[in-house]
Amino acid sequence: MDLDEIEQPSKPDFRRANGAPMIMVDGKNKRLSRPSSWGKILDDENALVNWKIDRACEGVAKDPALQARYSAVKPDDRAAFKELREVAINAGRGDQAADIGTALHAMSERWEDPADDFQPPEQYASRLQQYSETLEEFGLVSEMIEYQVVSLKWEAAGTADRLYRNIKPVMTPDGVIHPVGTLFVGDLKTGKKLDFSLPGYCVQMAIYADGTLYDVVNDEFLPTPEINRDWGLLVHLPAEGDECKLIWCDMGVGEHGAGLVKQVKEWRRSWKNVAPYGAYDAVPYEPSTEVLMTAAEIALGLFEEELGAEEISLDTEECIAYISTRITLIRDNPEATQLLLRKWPEGVPTPKKGLSDMEDIGKVFDLLDKVEAEYGFSFDPSDPRIIAGVTSSRAARSNIGGTES
């Protein structure tokens, strides 16, 4: 039996914008996230990623046609590699297993519809019967199946699997006994294991529990019954197995996780979306000459005040000798040398070509300071700019305005 024969005709769904659901709020279109992907940020995907890599390797290894397709892809064709990754993973795990799980999920919807005379294939009838018996044992019925929900609080919209109603009192893990008629969000999973994505499922159901029913045909919110905000039910009905389990999910934990995800989303948006560099982006440091001069002038003013406005003088020969020593050290780093050559002040001679003017010396000191800071050179304590009589913690180097003694 083909999957198309099992599935019901497609139902109305949210309008989409690049895959994201769209709703109408106060006469305006609003683009939201999907609850099913909201909590993925919190999943520890190390084991899942390794599993996918193993399945992809297995898929490529046993399929010569897939090997040929990989060989034909250009190294920079990201779209082609993305498509092939999914093909390889499915080939490694077996498309059949994934298709059966999807089909069983679709069958469960028809199975619970009293108006549908659906007769499932024999090999799946026992699994669906077990699902019904489990719900009956715990006193649950499906009040709604595949219903659309919008949560403006979390800016998310999606289709929830089930809304269960209890037909006998139910006690949740916190010891609270809920009266008949209590509504719990439910999520039906048909995969073999739940290990990799439980945090995401919990967040997803918390968003559904917070949401409001939505009419996707007329784009309008609907009256919504009171839904339990403390607990949700995860129904694990593996396609290949012999049991059906109900798992309580703490909606408080889910809401906490949703809050963490919201903070991460806002942080990521702020990182790049605030001009010119982003609120938290790394901004290149390229101070102007005016900034450098102001800093030097402030430093000079502070130390002149501390020293009683004494005249600050620099010895020309000592400065030139010190500059020569620093240039020699910089030569050991080719990149630093290239930067020094590119940025050397126009019209200023080198020490060997007659550097002598104190203003030119100040410009060279500025450049050396920048190059050394860029490449992590340390300053020599014999720097002639260190003003005598000032403690090392307050020592100032003045590159501008010195006078020859």
C-alpha positions as semicolon CSV with decimal commas, in nm:
position;residue;x (nm);y (nm);z (nm)
1;M;0,000;0,000;0,000
2;D;0,134;0,343;-0,097
3;L;0,151;0,630;0,149
4;D;-0,084;0,829;-0,074
5;E;-0,353;0,566;-0,021
6;I;-0,322;0,593;0,357
7;E;-0,311;0,969;0,401
8;Q;-0,623;1,178;0,403
9;P;-0,662;1,458;0,149
10;S;-0,450;1,755;0,245
11;K;-0,617;1,984;0,497
12;P;-0,610;2,363;0,508
13;D;-0,289;2,487;0,666
14;F;-0,120;2,815;0,754
15;R;-0,014;3,042;0,474
16;R;0,365;3,024;0,440
17;A;0,650;3,266;0,379
18;N;0,970;3,079;0,305
19;G;0,832;2,790;0,508
20;A;0,732;3,004;0,808
21;P;0,363;3,027;0,905
22;M;0,179;3,353;0,842
23;I;-0,119;3,479;1,042
24;M;-0,331;3,793;1,052
25;V;-0,305;4,021;1,357
26;D;-0,501;4,348;1,364
27;G;-0,535;4,340;0,986
28;K;-0,163;4,290;0,926
29;N;0,033;3,984;0,817
30;K;0,265;3,849;1,083
31;R;0,537;3,592;1,016
32;L;0,592;3,345;1,303
33;S;0,817;3,054;1,392
34;R;0,715;2,688;1,405
35;P;0,678;2,524;1,748
36;S;0,821;2,201;1,609
37;S;1,159;2,365;1,548
38;W;1,152;2,620;1,834
39;G;1,327;2,400;2,090
40;K;1,590;2,245;1,863
41;I;1,848;2,494;1,990
42;L;1,830;2,317;2,327
43;D;1,875;1,965;2,193
44;D;2,212;1,802;2,256
45;E;2,270;1,692;1,900
46;N;2,614;1,532;1,937
47;A;2,478;1,178;1,943
48;L;2,224;1,257;1,670
49;V;2,486;1,412;1,442
50;N;2,713;1,111;1,487
51;W;2,420;0,881;1,410
52;K;2,343;1,075;1,092
53;I;2,707;1,063;0,982
54;D;2,714;0,685;1,038
55;R;2,392;0,637;0,840
56;A;2,516;0,861;0,557
57;C;2,845;0,670;0,532
58;E;2,655;0,343;0,528
59;G;2,420;0,472;0,261
60;V;2,699;0,589;0,031
61;A;2,903;0,274;0,088
62;K;2,629;0,041;-0,034
63;D;2,496;0,252;-0,322
64;P;2,724;0,290;-0,630
65;A;2,478;0,533;-0,787
66;L;2,500;0,760;-0,482
67;Q;2,878;0,742;-0,494
68;A;2,868;0,858;-0,855
69;R;2,635;1,146;-0,771
70;Y;2,872;1,267;-0,497
71;S;3,167;1,247;-0,736
72;A;2,987;1,468;-0,987
73;V;2,912;1,755;-0,746
74;K;3,130;2,064;-0,760
75;P;3,306;2,140;-0,426
76;D;3,119;2,471;-0,381
77;D;2,770;2,345;-0,469
78;R;2,617;2,360;-0,122
79;A;2,261;2,298;-0,237
80;A;2,356;1,974;-0,410
81;F;2,551;1,849;-0,108
82;K;2,258;1,931;0,122
83;E;2,022;1,728;-0,095
84;L;2,266;1,437;-0,118
85;R;2,320;1,432;0,259
86;E;1,950;1,364;0,314
87;V;1,949;1,100;0,041
88;A;2,254;0,930;0,195
89;I;2,108;0,937;0,549
90;N;1,781;0,788;0,429
91;A;1,967;0,526;0,229
92;G;2,168;0,430;0,536
93;R;1,876;0,403;0,776
94;G;1,638;0,270;0,513
95;D;1,368;0,486;0,355
96;Q;1,119;0,217;0,438
97;A;1,145;0,268;0,815
98;A;1,090;0,643;0,785
99;D;0,797;0,597;0,546
100;I;0,632;0,342;0,774
101;G;0,651;0,581;1,070
102;T;0,498;0,861;0,864
103;A;0,226;0,630;0,737
104;L;0,141;0,502;1,087
105;H;0,105;0,860;1,208
106;A;-0,135;0,933;0,921
107;M;-0,327;0,611;0,985
108;S;-0,378;0,700;1,352
109;E;-0,572;1,009;1,250
110;R;-0,812;0,812;1,032
111;W;-0,831;0,538;1,296
112;E;-0,964;0,785;1,554
113;D;-1,214;0,950;1,323
114;P;-1,557;0,798;1,396
115;A;-1,684;0,915;1,058
116;D;-1,411;0,725;0,872
117;D;-1,460;0,354;0,801
118;F;-1,085;0,314;0,747
119;Q;-0,954;-0,042;0,767
120;P;-0,574;-0,038;0,818
121;P;-0,345;-0,297;0,662
122;E;-0,324;-0,608;0,880
123;Q;0,038;-0,551;0,986
124;Y;-0,051;-0,209;1,133
125;A;-0,394;-0,284;1,276
126;S;-0,243;-0,433;1,593
127;R;-0,032;-0,121;1,658
128;L;-0,332;0,107;1,619
129;Q;-0,542;-0,119;1,837
130;Q;-0,272;-0,102;2,103
131;Y;-0,279;0,277;2,081
132;S;-0,655;0,276;2,142
133;E;-0,623;0,033;2,433
134;T;-0,356;0,251;2,596
135;L;-0,577;0,559;2,577
136;E;-0,870;0,361;2,716
137;E;-0,659;0,225;3,001
138;F;-0,564;0,576;3,112
139;G;-0,908;0,723;3,047
140;L;-0,822;0,951;2,755
141;V;-1,000;1,038;2,431
142;S;-0,895;1,267;2,148
143;E;-1,096;1,588;2,174
144;M;-0,919;1,741;1,871
145;I;-0,682;1,597;1,610
146;E;-0,434;1,795;1,399
147;Y;-0,557;2,139;1,507
148;Q;-0,393;2,476;1,434
149;V;-0,263;2,686;1,724
150;V;-0,105;3,033;1,748
151;S;0,095;3,159;2,046
152;L;0,155;3,532;2,025
153;K;0,357;3,516;2,346
154;W;0,618;3,297;2,176
155;E;0,548;3,426;1,823
156;A;0,495;3,072;1,699
157;A;0,221;2,890;1,507
158;G;0,178;2,525;1,419
159;T;-0,040;2,217;1,403
160;A;-0,070;2,016;1,724
161;D;-0,121;1,640;1,699
162;R;-0,383;1,590;1,968
163;L;-0,584;1,754;2,241
164;Y;-0,673;1,477;2,487
165;R;-0,967;1,489;2,730
166;N;-0,977;1,261;3,032
167;I;-1,297;1,063;3,090
168;K;-1,190;0,955;3,437
169;P;-0,978;1,133;3,699
170;V;-0,608;1,152;3,612
171;M;-0,319;1,201;3,854
172;T;-0,013;1,381;3,715
173;P;0,344;1,331;3,849
174;D;0,308;1,626;4,089
175;G;0,037;1,435;4,276
176;V;-0,249;1,653;4,152
177;I;-0,568;1,468;4,058
178;H;-0,738;1,630;3,759
179;P;-1,116;1,601;3,724
180;V;-1,296;1,452;3,428
181;G;-1,296;1,687;3,129
182;T;-0,943;1,825;3,174
183;L;-0,769;1,895;2,841
184;F;-0,405;1,800;2,782
185;V;-0,193;1,877;2,475
186;G;-0,072;1,553;2,316
187;D;0,204;1,472;2,068
188;L;0,221;1,138;1,886
189;K;0,569;1,008;1,796
190;T;0,628;0,698;1,581
191;G;1,009;0,697;1,571
192;K;1,212;0,417;1,723
193;K;1,366;0,634;1,998
194;L;1,294;0,968;2,165
195;D;1,641;1,013;2,315
196;F;1,768;1,288;2,088
197;S;1,481;1,537;2,094
198;L;1,291;1,522;2,424
199;P;1,383;1,882;2,524
200;G;1,251;2,011;2,192
201;Y;0,928;1,811;2,226
202;C;0,871;1,955;2,572
203;V;0,917;2,311;2,447
204;Q;0,692;2,242;2,148
205;M;0,402;2,120;2,365
206;A;0,441;2,410;2,608
207;I;0,395;2,652;2,316
208;Y;0,087;2,460;2,198
209;A;-0,059;2,466;2,551
210;D;-0,012;2,844;2,565
211;G;-0,168;2,901;2,223
212;T;-0,506;3,003;2,086
213;L;-0,702;2,805;1,826
214;Y;-0,675;2,957;1,479
215;D;-0,891;2,931;1,166
216;V;-0,640;2,907;0,880
217;V;-0,911;2,942;0,613
218;N;-1,052;3,271;0,737
219;D;-0,733;3,391;0,910
220;E;-0,891;3,454;1,249
221;F;-0,852;3,347;1,611
222;L;-1,112;3,114;1,760
223;P;-1,258;3,074;2,109
224;T;-1,025;2,838;2,294
225;P;-1,113;2,605;2,582
226;E;-0,901;2,599;2,895
227;I;-0,603;2,372;2,837
228;N;-0,387;2,237;3,119
229;R;-0,070;2,447;3,135
230;D;0,120;2,220;3,373
231;W;0,143;1,887;3,191
232;G;0,140;1,754;2,836
233;L;0,131;1,398;2,705
234;L;0,389;1,250;2,469
235;V;0,256;0,931;2,309
236;H;0,530;0,700;2,188
237;L;0,396;0,452;1,932
238;P;0,703;0,320;1,746
239;A;0,616;0,185;1,403
240;E;0,830;-0,119;1,465
241;G;0,758;-0,233;1,820
242;D;0,509;-0,399;2,048
243;E;0,421;-0,130;2,301
244;C;0,266;0,214;2,335
245;K;0,383;0,447;2,612
246;L;0,241;0,768;2,755
247;I;0,502;1,009;2,888
248;W;0,420;1,314;3,100
249;C;0,604;1,630;2,996
250;D;0,641;1,914;3,246
251;M;0,509;2,229;3,075
252;G;0,691;2,447;3,330
253;V;1,018;2,300;3,209
254;G;0,901;2,352;2,852
255;E;0,819;2,719;2,914
256;H;1,156;2,772;3,080
257;G;1,323;2,620;2,774
258;A;1,114;2,836;2,542
259;G;1,229;3,143;2,734
260;L;1,593;3,043;2,692
261;V;1,537;2,993;2,319
262;K;1,377;3,337;2,292
263;Q;1,682;3,495;2,455
264;V;1,912;3,314;2,212
265;K;1,703;3,424;1,914
266;E;1,709;3,788;2,030
267;W;2,083;3,769;2,094
268;R;2,145;3,631;1,744
269;R;1,929;3,900;1,584
270;S;2,115;4,172;1,771
271;W;2,454;4,031;1,676
272;K;2,433;4,137;1,314
273;N;2,119;4,342;1,262
274;V;2,219;4,671;1,427
275;A;2,404;4,916;1,202
276;P;2,680;4,958;1,127
277;Y;2,845;4,652;1,284
278;G;2,577;4,495;1,506
279;A;2,509;4,535;1,876
280;Y;2,764;4,272;1,977
281;D;2,976;4,248;1,664
282;A;3,354;4,286;1,662
283;V;3,422;4,643;1,551
284;P;3,757;4,717;1,380
285;Y;3,972;4,959;1,582
286;E;4,116;5,228;1,357
287;P;4,147;5,548;1,564
288;S;4,199;5,871;1,375
289;T;4,502;6,096;1,417
290;E;4,283;6,338;1,611
291;V;4,196;6,067;1,864
292;L;4,561;5,974;1,907
293;M;4,661;6,337;1,953
294;T;4,384;6,393;2,207
295;A;4,492;6,088;2,405
296;A;4,853;6,203;2,404
297;E;4,755;6,555;2,503
298;I;4,541;6,424;2,791
299;A;4,830;6,208;2,911
300;L;5,068;6,502;2,893
301;G;4,826;6,722;3,083
302;L;4,783;6,467;3,360
303;F;5,151;6,423;3,414
304;E;5,230;6,790;3,385
305;E;4,981;6,847;3,665
306;E;5,131;6,568;3,876
307;L;5,486;6,696;3,825
308;G;5,397;7,056;3,886
309;A;5,375;7,151;3,518
310;E;5,746;7,083;3,469
311;E;5,876;7,097;3,117
312;I;5,873;6,756;2,949
313;S;6,174;6,705;2,726
314;L;6,300;6,417;2,512
315;D;6,657;6,361;2,392
316;T;6,663;6,338;2,010
317;E;6,953;6,095;1,985
318;E;6,806;5,865;2,252
319;C;6,473;5,863;2,070
320;I;6,632;5,780;1,733
321;A;6,844;5,503;1,887
322;Y;6,535;5,360;2,058
323;I;6,338;5,374;1,731
324;S;6,617;5,188;1,550
325;T;6,615;4,914;1,814
326;R;6,239;4,868;1,784
327;I;6,254;4,854;1,402
328;T;6,520;4,583;1,428
329;L;6,293;4,374;1,651
330;I;5,995;4,420;1,419
331;R;6,198;4,288;1,123
332;D;6,182;3,941;1,278
333;N;5,812;3,935;1,197
334;P;5,750;3,958;0,818
335;E;5,383;4,056;0,855
336;A;5,463;4,327;1,107
337;T;5,740;4,452;0,878
338;Q;5,499;4,478;0,585
339;L;5,252;4,673;0,798
340;L;5,531;4,908;0,913
341;L;5,636;4,974;0,552
342;R;5,278;5,033;0,434
343;K;5,195;5,276;0,713
344;W;5,528;5,466;0,731
345;P;5,440;5,840;0,743
346;E;5,472;6,008;0,407
347;G;5,767;6,244;0,386
348;V;5,924;6,122;0,711
349;P;6,281;5,987;0,673
350;T;6,398;5,669;0,843
351;P;6,669;5,681;1,113
352;K;6,932;5,591;0,850
353;K;6,801;5,858;0,612
354;G;6,821;6,147;0,857
355;L;6,527;6,127;1,099
356;S;6,580;6,420;1,338
357;D;6,272;6,640;1,363
358;M;6,084;6,583;1,690
359;E;5,745;6,607;1,516
360;D;5,854;6,335;1,272
361;I;5,988;6,130;1,564
362;G;5,647;6,157;1,730
363;K;5,479;6,022;1,414
364;V;5,719;5,727;1,402
365;F;5,656;5,652;1,770
366;D;5,281;5,651;1,694
367;L;5,328;5,401;1,412
368;L;5,560;5,175;1,611
369;D;5,314;5,171;1,901
370;K;5,033;5,059;1,667
371;V;5,239;4,791;1,491
372;E;5,372;4,650;1,818
373;A;5,025;4,647;1,971
374;E;4,889;4,468;1,664
375;Y;5,147;4,190;1,681
376;G;5,195;4,166;2,056
377;F;5,541;4,317;2,097
378;S;5,626;4,427;2,449
379;F;5,769;4,770;2,531
380;D;6,128;4,800;2,646
381;P;6,159;4,965;2,990
382;S;6,439;5,183;2,848
383;D;6,181;5,380;2,649
384;P;6,303;5,744;2,669
385;R;5,942;5,863;2,686
386;I;5,894;5,720;3,032
387;I;5,897;6,034;3,238
388;A;6,147;6,031;3,519
389;G;6,002;6,036;3,868
390;V;5,668;5,882;3,774
391;T;5,576;5,538;3,904
392;S;5,548;5,257;3,652
393;S;5,172;5,230;3,698
394;R;5,132;5,593;3,590
395;A;5,414;5,608;3,335
396;A;5,324;5,798;3,018
397;R;5,471;5,782;2,674
398;S;5,434;6,109;2,487
399;N;5,474;6,080;2,110
400;I;5,375;6,434;2,030
401;G;5,496;6,772;2,144
402;G;5,828;6,670;2,299
403;T;6,117;6,921;2,299
404;E;6,477;6,856;2,226
405;S;6,712;6,897;2,522
